[in-house]
Amino acid sequence: MNQHHASTGPTDQQQITLRGPAELADALPFMLGFHPTDSVVLVALHGERGRFGGRLRLGIPRSPGEWAATADQLAECLVEGCERRGERPDGILVFLCQDPAPGERAHRVMERLRPFAQRLRTACGGLDVPVYEALCISDGRYFSYCCPDSRCCPPDGTPLALPGTSVMAAASAYAGIQVRGSLRDMEARFRPPVPDDASQRDALDEASAALVPRILDARTFDRVRDDTLALARELMGRFEGASSRDGDEGDDALVTHGEAAAVIMGLQDRDTRDRAAEWMEGAEGAAALRLWRVLARRCVVPYTEHAAAPLTLAGWTAWSTGDEPAARVALGLALNADPDYRFALLLHQACNEGIDPESLRDCLRTERAARDLVPAEPAASPSAAQAPSPAPTPAAAHGRVRRARAGRPPTAGGPTRPGRGGRNGRGGVRPARAGGGVPRRGRRGTGTG
């Protein structure tokens, strides 16, 4: 078994050597910052000593029919990402992590996932990058798909090291690296505790009926943006004045159903969301992250796709403030909510490739500073205030919100929107029911965000 070297700090001098599959399996949570569950993880290796490089994590597809395409995409994404950073990987490690279903044993999980492991090995090999080790981790045991030596990798698997007893655990503790728990626990912080909460659903219905037509109207969308940001700032002020010791339940109690619904709907506008992304540092960033988590937890059925905006903001803020594990989890959930949400796609790729977020922070700082220097517009004269504003054009409306799905009725009292004809939309807004002000509880458009 080859030796591999993992960095446990900000410099390459702080390294430890991992020998054999046992230490590799134990190191995985420290590489990701959490214990992956139902996940496939690929880690790039560089140089003769097998230095750890880029890594990718994805949920294991439930259908074996998707394994081949998933394996090809993962291998290509990891290799190309490393090449963009100027260092093609010399090898890859593969981890398949899944606990047994009721009545199933860990050995059965390993055998069931063996075709996926083999497809991952051939996909990487097809790119001329060998897989040095492929491990299945299930129910506290690890199994090797590559090592034929039953003395170190017996067919029934090998128990993982006790928590805190390995060399990686000791080195990580010394470097201040923490493992947050399981991926499932981290995802729960961004998901509604009651997915079909009727009170929150009704509040979202009312906010959608009230705000969607105004966002689509060129005469009123600026006011909706300003009102949304003002309310979000007010909510952030509550978090800044409240302790986080009460956890997510305490944060949820600080925001009413109506307030959450209003901000969620307002964030479906791309300009509003981009301005909210400027709250990314210091105490402001910490309060914003708590707010985005609350809003993501309020996106109940059938508004789950609306969570893409607050989840992406949560991912960006976590990444900007140095919490990469939470950022990857939030951005992954944003893409689960809306696979075409472009802001989440770009951030997820940049975070996975280890790009420094400072360039985006600097850009947002510059935009915010430039906007603060612009003098406020003078109040409109009475005659100007009474003059009718031009009606919004279809192009202007489409530039602000995501297109509705084809076949949906138009928003009552608002402009008619065509179906999904392109990918130039912004945040997503659900059309209202025909003949009434209550929004349809169907699927929302999924154009780019």
N, C-alpha and C positions, 0 to 999 in steps of 0.2 A: 504494500500500500504506500503510495506516495505521501510525502509530507507536504502540508499546506500551511501558509502563514497568514494570520489574521491580524489586522491592526486594531488595537484597543484604545486608540486615542487619536488626536488630531494630526499626529505626525507618523511617518512611516517607521521612526525609530522605536515606537512603542508597539512591539510585535510579540506574538507568541507562536509557537509551532504546534500544529495539530497533527497527531499521528494516528491514522487508522479511522475506520468508520465510526467507532464509538465516540471519539472526540469531535468528529464532524457533526454527528447527530446532536450532541450536547451543545455545540456552538450555534446551531441554527437560531434559537430564540434571541441570542445576543446579537446576531447579525441583523435581525429584523426589528428587534425591540419588543417583540411579543411572541407568544406561542402560536404558530399558524395552525389553523384548523380547516379541514376540507380544502387544502391548498396544494398547488404545485409551485415549487420554488426552484428557480435556476440561478446559479451563482457562477460568474465568470472567474477564471483563473488565469494569471499572467506570469510569464517568466518560468525559468527552470525550477524555482522554489514554490511555484503554485500560489502566488500572492492573490488574495481575494480582490475582486473588482466589482463590476456592476452586478446587480441582482434584480430579478423579476419575481413577482408573486401573482398568482391568479387562482381563483376558485376552481376546483376540479369540476369539469363539466359532468353533469349528471348522466348524460347519454353517451355511451361508448362510441356512438356514431360521430360525435364531435371531437374525439380525441386526436385523430390524425390531423385535422385542420388546426386544432389548437396547438399541437406540438410543433407544426411547421411555423406558425405565427410566433410562438414564443422563442424558438431558436433564432429565427430571423431577426426579431426585435432586439434580443440581447446582443447578438453579434454585430448588427448594424449600429446599435447604440454605442457599443465599445469602439467601433471603428470611427464614429463621429468624434469621439474624444481622443482619437489618434492612437489607439492601442487595441489591436485585434486580440481577442482572447486566445490563449494557447490550449485551453481546456475548459470544461464545464462540469459543475456538480449539479445533480438533480435530486430533489427531495419531494416525495409524495407523502402528505400528512393527512390522515383521515382516521377517525376513531371508528370502531366497529358499530354496526347497527345492532339493535336489540336481538340477542340470540346469535350474533356473529362473533367469531374469534378474530384476533389480530392476524393470524396466519392466513385466514380466508381473505381479509382485506388486502394483504400483500399479493395474493394470487389473483384476486379480482382486478387489481391495478397493474398487474404485470404487463399486459398488452400496451397500456399507456406509457409505462416506463420504457418499453422497447421502442415504441414509436418516437419518443423523445430522443432516445439514443441515436436512432437512424436519422432523425431530422437534423440533429447537431452534426453527425458525421457527414451528412450530405453537404454541409457548409464547410467541411474540412476542419471541424473543431471536435475533437474526441470528448466523450463523456468519461471522466476519470472515475466517478463513483455515482451510483444511483441508489438511494436509500428510501425505504418505506418506513414511516414512523407512525405507529398505531398502538394505542392502549398502553403507553409507557414502554414500548419495545421498539427496536429498530431491526430492519431486515435489509440485507444487501442484495441488489439485483446483479451485481458485478463480481463480487468476491466468491470464488468457488471453494474456499477453504472453510470447512465446517468447524474448524477449531476456533476461528475468530468470528465467523458469521454462521452460526448453526441454523438449520432450516426453520426451527421454531422461534427464531429471533433471539435477541439479547436485551435484557432490561437496560433502560437508560440509567445514567448515573443519578444518584440522589441529588436533589436540588442543592446548589451551593457547594458541592464537593469537587467539582472538576477544575482543571487548570484555567479553562475559559471563564468559569464563574468567578474564580479568584481574581483573575486579571481584569475582568469587567468591573467587579466591585471596586478594585483599586482605581480604575479609570473613571468611576462614577457612572457607568452605564447601567441602566435599570431595565428589567423586563416587566412589561405592564400587565402581564396576565395573558389570557387567550385572545385570539383575534375575535372570537365570538363576544367576549366581554367588551372589547373596544368598540365593536360595531353597535352594540346595544346602546351606547351613549348617543348615537346619532339616529336611532330608530324610535318610532312612537311606541311607548309602553302599552298603549291600547290602540291598535291599528285602526279600529272602527269607531273611535270616540265620536259620538253623535254631536256633542256640544261643539267640538272643534270643527267638525264637518259643516255644521250649520253656519258657523262663523265664517268659514272659508267660502261657502255658498254666497253669503251676503256680501263679503268683500269682493268676490269675483264679479257679481252683478253690478256693484257700485263702481269698481275701479277699471274693469276691462274696457268699457267704452271710452273712459276718460284717457286711458293710456293710448288708445288707438287714435284719439282725436288730437290733431296737431295744435289745437287751440288750448288744450288742457293738460297735455302730458308733462309739461315742465312743472306745473303745480303739483301733480301727483308725485313726481320725483322729489321735489323739495319737501313735500309733506311726509313722504316715506322716510327720507333721510333724517328729518327732524324727529320723527317718532322713534327711529332706530337709535338716534343719539340719546333721546330721553331714556330709553330702556337700558342703554349702556351705562348711563349715569346711575341707574339703580344697582347694576352689578358692581360698579366701582365703589359704591357705598355699602355693599353687603359682602359678608365673608363667604368664601367658597367652601367652608368646612361642612356645610349642610348638603353638599353634593348637588347632583342634577335635580333632585326633587326640590331643593331649596331654590334653585334657579328657575325651575318651572313655575313656582309659586309667585315669582316676581312679574310674570307676564300674563295678561288675560288672554282669553281665546280671541277676542276681537282685535286686540293689539297685534297678536301674532299673525292673524289672518291678514291684516292690513299690510304689514311689512312683507310677508311672504308674497302677496300679490304684487306689491310695488317692485320687489326685486326681480320679477319676471321681465322687467325692462332692462335691457343691457346697459344703458347709460347709468341707471340708478345702481345697478350691481357693481359696475366698474368704479363708481365713486365710493361705494361702501368698501371696496377692496383697499382703499387708502388707509383704513383703520387697521394697521398691520404691525404696529410696534409698541413697545412699552406697556404702560397701564391701559392705554387705549386699545391696543391689540389684544390684551388679555380679556378685557371686557367684551370686545367684539366676538372673540372666539366663544365665550360663554353664550352670547346671544345667538350666534349662528347654530350652535348645538341645540338650543331651545327651539329655534324655528324649524330645524330639521326634524325634531321629535314631534312637531305639530302638523307635519304633512301627512295626515291620515288618509285612508282610503276614501274617495277615489282621487286624492290629490297627491299621490306619492311621487309622481313625476315632477311636481313643483319643488320637491326637495333638492333638485339638482343645483339650484342657485345657492341656497344657504349651505349645502354640503361643499360646494366648490369654494365658497368664501371661507368656510371652516378649514378646508384643506390648505388654502393659500395662507391664511393667518397662522395656522400651526406650522407650516413650512417656514414662513417668514420669521417666526419667533423661535425656530430651532428644534421643533418637535416633529422630526421627519416620520417616525412611525405613525403618529396620529394623522399626519398629512396624507400619507399613502392610504390609510384606511378611509378617511373622509372622501378623498378623490376617487377611490375605487367605488365607494357607495354612490357617489354622484354619477358615475358612468353606468352603474347598475340602474339608477333611476332614469337616466337618459343617455344612451350610448353615443348620441350625436352632439352632446354638449361640448362645444369646441373649447371653451375656456378650461373646462376640466380635463379634456384630452391633452391640451398643451401643457398644463401644469403637471399632470400625472407623468407625462413623458419627461419633462424637465427634472422633476423630483427623482424619478427612477434613474435618470442618467447622471445624477450627482451634480447638476448645474447649480452654481451659486445664485440664490435668489436676490442677491444685492442689485443686480442689473435691473430687475423688474421693480424692486423697491425704489431705486433711484428714479426710474421713469415715473412712478406714481407720485413720488415726492415732488418732482418737477411740475407735473400737471397740477397738483394741488396748490403749489406755490404760485404758479402762473394764474390760476383762477382766483386766488385770494388777492392778487394785484389788480384785477379788473374791477373798476368802479361799478357800483350798483347802478342799474338803469334808472333814469328819472321816472317819477310817477307819470302815468299817462294822463293827458289832458281830458276834460270831460267829453269833448267832441270825439277824441280818439277812443275813449272808453266806450262810447256809444256806437262807434262804427263797427259793423259786422266783420269778423275775422274770416279769412278765406277758409273754405272747407278743406279738410285734409285730403291729400291725394292718396291713391292706393299705394304708391311707392313709399310715401312717408309713413303710412300706417304699418306697412310690412317691415320697414326698417327698425321699428321699435319693438315689435313683439313677434313671437314665433307664429308661423302659419298654423291654422287649425287643420285638422284632418279633412280630407275630401268627404263630402256627404254630410257634414255637420251643418245645422241651420245657422244663420247669422246671429250675431249678438242682438238682442232686442234693444232697439233704440240706438244702435251703433252701426258703423259701416260694415258692409258685407265683405267677407274675406274669402278668397278662393282656397282651394285645397292645397295640398303639398305639391307645389310645382317646382320648388327650388330649395336651395340651402342657404339663403341669405337672411333668414329671419333672426330674431334676437330671442329674448327670454320667452317662456311659453305662457299663453293665456288660454283658458278654456272658454269656448263659446257658450253663451247662455241658451236656455231652452227657447225654442220658437214660441212666441206669443206670451212670454212671461219674463220676469226679471231674475229668476233663479237659474243659476248656471247648470248646464247639462253635466251629469256626473259620469260622463263617459271618458274615453281616453283623450289625452291632450296631444296637441301637435308635438312633433319631435324634430323640428329643424335645429340648426346649429345655434349654439349659445355662445 
